[in-house]
Amino acid sequence: MESLNWVTVAAALTGVAVVALFFGRWIQRRMGRAKLQDAESLSRQILSEARKEAELLKKTAAIETREEWIRAKAKFDEEMWKARQEIERREQGCTDRETALKRRGDQLDGREKELRGKEKRNNSRAEELEKKRQVLDALVAEQNTKLEQISGLTAEAARAELLKNLEDDARAEAALTARRIRDEAERDAERQAQRIIGIAIQRLAAEQSVESTVTVVSLPNEEMKGRIIGREGRNIRAFEAATGVDVVIDDTPEAVLLSGYEPVRREVARLALEKLITDGRIHPGRIEEIVERVRRDVEREIRELGERVALDMGVHGLHPELVRNLGALHYRTSFGQNVLKHSVEVANLAGMMGAELGVDTAICVRAGLLHDIGKAVDHDVEGPHALIGMDLAQRSNECAEVVQAIGAHHGEIEADTVYSVLIQAGDAISGARPGARRETLETYVKRLEKLESVVESFSGVDRCYAIQAGREVRIMVQQKEVGDEEAVVLASDIAKKIEKELQYPGQIKVVVIRETRAIDYAR
């Protein structure tokens, strides 16, 4: 009985399980159909939105295509209009040229007819002249016969006597002509030299001189001065020992001064100090390392600069020592004028003057470029820089003309060649041209004061002003004492007195101003 009950329970549980399984599958099937319907609805919605977006993109593309077509058409129309204008312009030009050619052809036809008429007249005149020549020959023969009978000399004897007299007269006249030519040549020699120098100066365009001062190095802040000095001054002592220049640290805000007679050392010191300031690590070991590295860089730059200048001037085959010294002149100044630029100026001037005189311009340019080469080493070698440069050129196997021109450009040795004279002239022109070299303030002020005092010594002068660095003086005269005609005479007299009493480069423009003022008062 008990076993039957368990069978009944098991059967009941089995039935419940079957029903539950069936019911679960039915629910699962209903949920699947719902999800499928949702997915189909979502896909239809996405498809609809995609179709709308595609339609929008299609319309946008159509609009952009239309706009692009409109722009292309406008550009094409503009180009066609320009081309049409150009064609019309060229057609008009062709028409004008055709008209001009037709007019020219008519003129040539007229000239041809005129020339044919002249040719006929000339032929008739030639025939008449031939007839007259025959008559003249007959008359001459008759006269010669009569002269031989009267003089008792044959024609050959008379001709010989006449030739002898003509030869004597010609020799006397030739002597007078030669003397006159020699005198004229002596008078014109100086004027011709001035013309050649003037042409060379006019063709040369050069920079103005700038004031040469000690080298100033800017600092980022005042604290950097203490770091440059270092503990107990060890950094500044190491820097001065490594570079050979003096470091001046004073009250100048955010700056130190580098003082040294040798310009290359001063440049090395400037670059080294700037690198140390940028790097920030300032101590004796680092100072020596940076200074040595900068010295190598500057030496390489000097050689490259010398090679570049020699190449630009067309001077080839220079000894490496001369190339290096030539580049070093870039750091040397003379009265504020850069010596390397001065050497290039002298080379150009000498070459121009040499071309005018018909001498070898290559030697002129070479000697002019090297004439101050001694200034690159005159800090280390005793003696005048001209003789030092001459010795350098001799040891570098330069030609005799170049060596002699270098040594003679300041008169240390005699100028024996035309090249020496040209280098002297070019050196003087480059140094004396306006703005080439600086003038001390005291000398400049004295020169202007003397110029104004010369002008003020004339009666009738009210005020005067020296302007344009003393190259022009403007004079205000008193209206009642100086008339219009007298103002012209006054300007001439002042110019003559300035020429007589003052020494100045170039010329001074004298401007006399006389004005009439009518003054009244409205009450």
Buried (B, 14 or more C-beta within 10 A) or exposed (E): EEEEEEEEEEEEEEEEEEEEEEEEEEEEEEEEEEEEEEEEEEEEEEEEEEEEEEEEEEEEEEEEEEEEEEEEEEEEEEEEEEEEEEEEEEEEEEEEEEEEEEEEEEEEEEEEEEEEEEEEEEEEEEEEEEEEEEEEEEEEEEEEEEEBEEEEEEEEEBEEEEEEEEEEEEEEEEEEEEEEEEEEEEEEEEEEBEEBBEBBBEEBEBEEBEEBEEBEBEBEEEEBBEBBBBEEEEBBBBBBEBBBBBBEBEEEEEBBBBEBEBBBBBBBBBBBBBBBBEEEEBBBEBBBBBBEEBBEBBBEBBBEBBBEBBEEBEBEEBBEBBBBBBBBBBBBBBEBBBBBBBBBBBBBBBBBBBBBBEBBBEBBBBBBBBBBBBBBBBEEEEEBBBBBBBBBBBEBEBEEBBBBBBBBBBEBBEBEBBBBBBBBBBBBBBBEBEBBBBBEEEEEEEBBEBBBEBBEEBEBBBEBEBEEEBBBBBBBBEBEEBBEEBBEEBBEEBBEBBEEEEEEBEEBEBBBEBEEEEEEEEE
